[in-house]
Amino acid sequence: MTINPSWQFLVAFLALVALTMVISRVGRLGIGRASAVASVRAMIQLAVVSLILVYALQHLWAAVGFTLLMFAVAVGTTAGRTGVGRAWPWTAVAVASGIVPVLVIVFCSGASPFNAAALIPIAGIIIGNMMNGHTLAGRRLFPALREDIGTFEAALSLGLPRADAIRMVTQGSVAEAVIPSVDSTRTVGLVTLPGAFVGVLLGGGSAVQAGAAQLLVLMGILAGQAVTVVVAHKLICRGLLLPPDLKEKLHE
């Protein structure tokens, strides 16, 4: 399957953008303008990235540089989504804690060759999913702390350390950040055919090779998100990874 940037492609692209905007207006979702802007940004960004990848896929050092760029953008995006402000370095720690061990296992085990053509797609998938896992964790745990500040205060009054008081509020919501990945792993091949599987098939690989690649990626995502969410939770409990308003409320 090949999709060329033809006038038919442009028609389909504009029709999908228009459909999103119309449904947003009908359903009062309030995402019409944001969707249009995001669509234009995506088109420009992918055009630029495509030009960069032509070079990066032929040089390992360029692929490493592009991977670091993806990591920086992911950290900035999830830090903004979770509103942690100046605590973004701890966001970087949490996201990196899930990325690094997965890439080390994949490449050092020899399961995938360590070259530019393998590094960029695998690292891109892992980085993107660690970003999503961190964002889901923050958008569940921070509201839980805001809504249940009374439990935190009560725990402090009983003499519990701040970390334990925060954990009493958040522990029940931690696992929710990785549930989407668990569901994706359970239903792979039955509900969806994920990108790595389709990509290997389109690249000329066999169905067995596509399945092996997808299985490796799925387990990498699941393991990496588990690490990222656990590390993020520990940093939250220590008061290091918090939005400014919670930093003030969750006193010692």
C-alpha positions as CSV (number, residue, x, y, z in Angstrom):
1,M,0.0,0.0,0.0
2,T,1.4,3.4,-1.1
3,I,-0.2,6.8,-0.5
4,N,1.2,9.6,-2.6
5,P,0.8,13.3,-1.9
6,S,-1.6,13.8,-4.8
7,W,-4.7,16.0,-5.2
8,Q,-6.8,13.0,-4.1
9,F,-4.8,12.9,-0.9
10,L,-5.4,16.6,-0.3
11,V,-9.2,16.1,-0.8
12,A,-9.3,13.3,1.7
13,F,-7.2,15.3,4.2
14,L,-9.4,18.3,4.0
15,A,-12.5,16.2,4.2
16,L,-11.4,14.5,7.4
17,V,-10.5,17.9,8.9
18,A,-13.9,19.3,8.0
19,L,-15.6,16.2,9.4
20,T,-13.8,16.7,12.7
21,M,-14.8,20.4,12.9
22,V,-18.4,19.7,12.0
23,I,-18.8,17.0,14.6
24,S,-17.1,19.2,17.1
25,R,-19.7,21.9,16.5
26,V,-22.7,19.5,16.5
27,G,-21.5,17.8,19.6
28,R,-20.3,21.0,21.3
29,L,-16.9,19.4,21.9
30,G,-15.1,22.7,21.5
31,I,-12.2,21.2,19.7
32,G,-12.9,22.4,16.1
33,R,-10.3,25.2,16.0
34,A,-7.8,23.2,17.9
35,S,-8.2,20.3,15.6
36,A,-7.8,22.5,12.5
37,V,-4.6,24.0,13.9
38,A,-3.3,20.6,15.0
39,S,-3.9,19.2,11.5
40,V,-2.0,22.0,9.8
41,R,0.8,21.6,12.3
42,A,0.9,17.9,11.7
43,M,1.2,18.3,8.0
44,I,4.0,20.9,8.3
45,Q,5.9,18.9,10.9
46,L,5.6,15.6,9.0
47,A,6.9,17.3,5.8
48,V,9.9,18.6,7.7
49,V,10.5,15.4,9.6
50,S,10.3,13.4,6.3
51,L,13.2,15.5,4.9
52,I,15.2,15.1,8.0
53,L,14.7,11.3,8.1
54,V,16.0,10.9,4.7
55,Y,19.4,11.8,6.1
56,A,19.0,10.4,9.6
57,L,18.1,7.0,8.4
58,Q,21.5,6.7,6.7
59,H,23.7,8.0,9.6
60,L,23.6,6.5,13.2
61,W,24.8,9.7,14.9
62,A,22.0,11.7,13.2
63,A,19.4,9.0,14.3
64,V,20.7,9.4,17.9
65,G,20.3,13.2,17.6
66,F,16.8,12.9,16.2
67,T,15.9,10.4,19.0
68,L,17.1,13.0,21.6
69,L,15.0,15.6,19.9
70,M,11.9,13.4,20.1
71,F,12.6,12.8,23.8
72,A,12.9,16.6,24.4
73,V,9.6,17.3,22.6
74,A,7.9,14.5,24.5
75,V,9.0,15.8,27.9
76,G,7.9,19.4,27.0
77,T,4.5,18.1,25.8
78,T,3.7,16.0,28.8
79,A,5.0,18.6,31.2
80,G,2.7,21.1,29.6
81,R,-0.3,18.7,29.7
82,T,0.2,17.9,33.4
83,G,1.0,21.5,34.3
84,V,4.1,20.7,36.4
85,G,5.8,24.0,35.4
86,R,9.4,24.2,36.7
87,A,9.3,20.5,37.8
88,W,9.8,19.4,34.2
89,P,13.3,18.0,34.9
90,W,11.6,15.4,37.1
91,T,9.2,14.7,34.3
92,A,12.3,14.0,32.1
93,V,13.5,11.6,34.8
94,A,10.2,9.7,34.9
95,V,9.9,9.5,31.1
96,A,13.6,8.5,30.6
97,S,13.3,5.8,33.3
98,G,10.8,3.9,31.1
99,I,12.6,4.5,27.8
100,V,16.2,3.6,28.7
101,P,15.7,0.1,30.0
102,V,13.4,-0.9,27.1
103,L,15.9,0.3,24.5
104,V,18.8,-1.3,26.3
105,I,17.0,-4.7,26.4
106,V,15.8,-4.5,22.8
107,F,19.2,-3.6,21.3
108,C,21.7,-5.2,23.7
109,S,19.8,-8.5,23.5
110,G,20.3,-8.5,19.7
111,A,16.6,-8.8,19.2
112,S,16.9,-5.8,16.9
113,P,20.1,-4.5,15.1
114,F,21.4,-1.2,16.5
115,N,21.3,1.0,13.4
116,A,19.6,4.1,12.3
117,A,16.8,2.3,10.5
118,A,15.8,0.4,13.6
119,L,16.5,3.1,16.3
120,I,14.3,5.8,15.0
121,P,11.0,3.8,14.6
122,I,11.5,1.8,17.8
123,A,12.6,4.7,19.9
124,G,9.8,6.9,18.5
125,I,7.1,4.4,19.4
126,I,8.5,3.9,22.9
127,I,9.1,7.6,23.6
128,G,5.6,8.5,22.4
129,N,4.0,5.9,24.7
130,M,6.1,6.9,27.7
131,M,4.9,10.4,27.1
132,N,1.2,9.2,27.0
133,G,1.7,7.1,30.2
134,H,3.2,10.0,32.1
135,T,0.4,12.4,30.9
136,L,-2.3,9.9,32.0
137,A,-0.7,9.4,35.4
138,G,-0.5,13.2,36.0
139,R,-4.0,13.9,34.8
140,R,-5.4,11.2,37.2
141,L,-3.2,11.7,40.2
142,F,-3.1,15.5,40.4
143,P,-7.0,15.9,40.3
144,A,-7.2,13.1,42.9
145,L,-5.0,15.1,45.2
146,R,-6.9,18.3,44.6
147,E,-10.3,16.7,45.2
148,D,-9.2,14.7,48.3
149,I,-6.9,17.2,50.1
150,G,-8.8,16.4,53.3
151,T,-7.5,12.8,53.4
152,F,-4.0,14.2,53.0
153,E,-4.5,16.7,55.9
154,A,-6.0,14.0,58.1
155,A,-3.0,11.6,57.4
156,L,-0.6,14.4,58.3
157,S,-2.5,15.1,61.6
158,L,-2.0,11.4,62.5
159,G,1.7,11.8,62.2
160,L,2.3,10.2,58.8
161,P,5.1,11.5,56.7
162,R,4.1,13.6,53.7
163,A,5.0,10.9,51.2
164,D,2.8,8.4,52.9
165,A,0.0,11.0,53.2
166,I,0.1,11.6,49.4
167,R,0.3,7.9,48.7
168,M,-2.9,7.3,50.7
169,V,-4.7,9.6,48.2
170,T,-3.1,8.5,45.0
171,Q,-2.3,4.8,45.3
172,G,-5.7,3.7,44.0
173,S,-5.4,5.7,40.8
174,V,-1.9,4.8,39.8
175,A,-2.7,1.6,37.8
176,E,-5.3,3.4,35.7
177,A,-2.5,5.1,33.7
178,V,-1.3,1.7,32.3
179,I,-4.7,0.1,31.7
180,P,-4.9,1.3,28.1
181,S,-1.6,-0.5,27.3
182,V,-2.7,-3.6,29.0
183,D,-5.9,-3.6,27.0
184,S,-4.0,-3.0,23.7
185,T,-1.7,-5.9,24.5
186,R,-4.6,-8.2,25.3
187,T,-6.6,-7.4,22.1
188,V,-3.7,-7.1,19.6
189,G,-4.6,-8.8,16.4
190,L,-8.2,-9.2,17.4
191,V,-9.3,-5.6,17.7
192,T,-6.4,-3.7,16.0
193,L,-3.4,-4.3,13.8
194,P,-0.9,-1.9,15.4
195,G,1.7,0.2,13.4
196,A,4.7,-2.0,13.9
197,F,2.9,-5.0,12.6
198,V,1.6,-3.2,9.5
199,G,4.9,-1.4,9.0
200,V,6.9,-4.7,8.7
201,L,4.3,-6.1,6.3
202,L,4.4,-3.1,4.1
203,G,8.2,-3.2,4.2
204,G,8.2,-6.7,2.7
205,G,8.6,-8.7,5.9
206,S,6.7,-11.9,6.5
207,A,3.7,-12.2,8.8
208,V,5.8,-14.0,11.4
209,Q,8.4,-11.2,11.4
210,A,5.6,-8.6,11.7
211,G,4.2,-10.5,14.7
212,A,7.6,-10.8,16.4
213,A,8.3,-7.1,15.9
214,Q,4.8,-6.1,17.2
215,L,5.1,-8.4,20.2
216,L,8.5,-6.9,21.1
217,V,7.1,-3.3,20.8
218,L,4.0,-4.1,22.8
219,M,5.9,-5.6,25.7
220,G,8.4,-2.7,25.5
221,I,5.5,-0.2,25.8
222,L,3.9,-2.1,28.7
223,A,7.1,-2.5,30.6
224,G,8.3,1.0,30.0
225,Q,5.0,2.6,30.9
226,A,4.9,0.6,34.1
227,V,8.3,1.9,35.0
228,T,7.5,5.5,34.0
229,V,4.3,5.5,36.0
230,V,5.8,4.0,39.1
231,V,8.8,6.4,39.1
232,A,6.5,9.4,38.4
233,H,4.3,8.3,41.4
234,K,7.3,8.1,43.7
235,L,8.5,11.5,42.6
236,I,5.0,12.9,43.3
237,C,4.9,11.3,46.7
238,R,8.2,13.0,47.5
239,G,6.8,16.3,46.4
240,L,9.3,16.7,43.6
241,L,6.9,16.3,40.6
242,L,3.9,18.5,41.4
243,P,2.1,21.4,39.8
244,P,2.7,24.8,41.5
245,D,-0.7,24.8,43.2
246,L,-0.2,21.4,44.7
247,K,3.4,22.2,45.6
248,E,1.9,24.9,47.9
249,K,-1.0,22.9,49.3
250,L,0.9,19.6,50.0
251,H,3.1,21.1,52.7
252,E,5.4,19.1,55.0
